[in-house]
Amino acid sequence: MATITISNTVYNDVKQYADKQNMGVDELIAMLINNVLYPKPKRKFDLLPLDQLEPELQDIINMPRIGQIDENDLNGEQVRMEYYKEKYL
């Protein structure tokens, strides 16, 4: 078994944190080292193909881009509302 040396201040901070987590200092240090050596892969989100989306989402994605987008309507909310009014009213 190997020994590492750290300052008393760092050890006390680690001990306090480990106590709050209901674990020992050795266990916490081992967990931290393992997280550095063997990081968990970041979760990637896969986008579904258009034909596998809900029909409502397909309608929104395929919504025609008509008219000029007003510079005060950057997210297209006004154009989207006009489209919904035409489609559903």
C-alpha positions as CSV (number, residue, x, y, z in Angstrom):
1,M,0.0,0.0,0.0
2,A,1.3,3.4,-1.0
3,T,1.1,6.6,1.1
4,I,0.5,10.1,-0.2
5,T,1.2,13.3,1.7
6,I,-1.2,16.3,1.7
7,S,-1.5,19.3,3.9
8,N,-3.5,19.2,7.1
9,T,-5.9,21.8,5.7
10,V,-6.7,19.8,2.6
11,Y,-7.0,16.6,4.6
12,N,-9.4,18.3,7.1
13,D,-11.5,19.7,4.2
14,V,-11.6,16.2,2.6
15,K,-12.5,14.6,5.9
16,Q,-15.4,17.0,6.4
17,Y,-16.7,16.4,2.9
18,A,-16.4,12.6,3.3
19,D,-18.2,12.7,6.6
20,K,-21.1,14.6,5.0
21,Q,-21.3,12.0,2.3
22,N,-21.2,9.2,4.9
23,M,-18.0,7.7,3.5
24,G,-14.4,7.4,4.6
25,V,-11.5,9.6,3.4
26,D,-9.9,6.6,1.7
27,E,-13.1,5.7,-0.1
28,L,-13.6,9.3,-1.3
29,I,-10.0,9.6,-2.6
30,A,-10.3,6.3,-4.4
31,M,-13.6,7.4,-6.0
32,L,-12.0,10.7,-7.1
33,I,-9.0,9.0,-8.6
34,N,-11.2,6.4,-10.4
35,N,-13.3,9.3,-11.8
36,V,-10.2,10.9,-13.2
37,L,-8.6,7.7,-14.6
38,Y,-11.9,6.1,-15.9
39,P,-14.3,8.9,-16.6
40,K,-17.9,8.0,-17.5
41,P,-18.7,8.6,-21.1
42,K,-20.9,11.6,-21.7
43,R,-24.4,10.7,-22.6
44,K,-25.2,11.4,-26.1
45,F,-28.7,12.1,-27.3
46,D,-29.7,10.5,-30.5
47,L,-32.2,12.4,-32.7
48,L,-34.9,10.3,-34.2
49,P,-35.4,10.4,-37.9
50,L,-38.2,12.7,-39.0
51,D,-40.6,9.9,-39.9
52,Q,-40.3,8.4,-36.3
53,L,-41.4,11.7,-34.6
54,E,-44.9,12.4,-33.4
55,P,-47.2,13.8,-36.2
56,E,-47.5,17.1,-34.3
57,L,-43.7,17.5,-34.3
58,Q,-43.5,16.6,-38.0
59,D,-46.0,19.3,-38.7
60,I,-44.0,21.9,-36.8
61,I,-40.7,20.9,-38.5
62,N,-42.3,20.8,-42.0
63,M,-44.1,24.1,-41.4
64,P,-43.7,26.2,-44.5
65,R,-41.4,29.2,-44.1
66,I,-43.6,31.9,-45.6
67,G,-43.3,35.6,-45.5
68,Q,-40.7,37.8,-44.1
69,I,-39.6,37.3,-40.5
70,D,-39.9,40.5,-38.6
71,E,-36.7,41.6,-37.0
72,N,-38.6,41.9,-33.7
73,D,-39.8,38.3,-34.0
74,L,-36.4,36.5,-33.8
75,N,-37.8,33.2,-32.8
76,G,-40.6,33.3,-35.4
77,E,-43.4,33.3,-32.8
78,Q,-45.7,35.6,-34.9
79,V,-45.2,33.6,-38.1
80,R,-45.9,30.4,-36.2
81,M,-49.1,31.8,-34.7
82,E,-50.3,32.9,-38.2
83,Y,-49.6,29.4,-39.5
84,Y,-51.6,27.8,-36.6
85,K,-54.5,30.2,-37.1
86,E,-54.7,29.3,-40.8
87,K,-54.4,25.6,-40.1
88,Y,-56.7,25.2,-37.1
89,L,-59.2,28.1,-37.3
